[in-house]
Amino acid sequence: MTTTDHPEPASSAVPLHCLRFAEAGPPRLAALPGGAPAWLVSRHADVRQVLSDPRFGRALLYAADAPALSDVPDLVNSPDLMFNQDGADHLRLRRTLRGAFTPRAVARWRPWIADIVAELLDRLDGRERPADLVAEFTLPLPVAVISRLMGLDETARSRLRHWSEHAFSDGSHSGEEVESVLKEFGVFGADLLAERRRTPGDDLISGLVAAADAEGGVPEAQLVSLVCGLVVGGHDSTMTMLGNALLYLLGERPEVWSRLGADEEAGGRVADRIVHLIPLGDDRGSTRRASADVEVGGVTIPAGAVVLADCGMANRDPEVFPPHTLHDLFAPLEAPTLSFGAGAHYCLGVWLARTELQLALHGLAARFPGLRLEDPVDTVVWRTGTTSRSPRSLRVSW
């Protein structure tokens, strides 16, 4: 997101936990990256209103008269994506995943997720030092989890990063390149759906197919986009959160490490704070478009206006999150974080992401109480090319 008042330094060189946020305030005029006008909403209550009020929708962003959000045909801006549907269309798609990511469902998965964490830690323990935490842990963990959930074979696993880099492109790939990769990815998604219809199993895609067929009326293109979104989103977000969390904890909060390893429950509170404090990337806005004149925070936002709901600023609203506890990693959050959104489009994967992050951080700290970074935080090489950003590698010893 680009606004008129975000301060320096250039974010591409700054760890995401070091990003500076402007002070939250009343809705004000800002700009989209391409220069088109938009309203910036930044206070916690105002952002929650925009994300929860059906008069602020996603589908309107792709109407013929809407300003272009991106010059690259990425998956994120596909009108077929569930996130970009509103009303009945959105609910119909969302119902196909009803029950798949509930706290109860994720609790059933927790033991085998813990087993994957333990296996990766065993493997890491046998590596020469320094070892790369990204290659050995932060990437293979979410890939293994989403692959097991969706029944993906090794061929699909090896393509996940390639698909993610183009599905969530930050504009650095050419339109032709992204279009070609997304076409290949779409074929994979369609083939996976067809295969699960022929031979259903005990995986998430089989459940999705059965639910969609029972629901009826779900266009196949939307199902394909849903499958592709689950495949790449299901690992990219967790990988990004985990890599950035470890950079922050090992680089700047080493005093937290011993308590994190000793107390799994405390690991859950740390995971919540990490998600709250550290965004997935530099684009902090969740974009909506108004279908009617709506008053937000004492300001009337006109029909047809694009709205940028800045969750990062809202998560630091001093009226909700007192500055003296903002960085207390073991303190429960004073209010729901907006990092996973709010309202009808609230992220379905929140419980899975939290569980993976909690088990990963606690397990790593318990197994390696002396874990330390080998390189200064300011020398990190960033994984770029996507809308998320995290370290390309993290060399550690213990």
Beta strands, then each sheet from edge to edge (+ up, - down):
strand 1: 28-31
strand 2: 37-41
strand 3: 56-57
strand 4: 131-132
strand 5: 285-290
strand 6: 294-296
strand 7: 299-301
strand 8: 306-310
strand 9: 372-373
strand 10: 382-383
strand 11: 390-391
strand 12: 395-397
sheet 1: 1+ 2- 8- 5+ 3-
sheet 2: 4+ 12- 9+
sheet 3: 6+ 7-
sheet 4: 10+ 11-
end
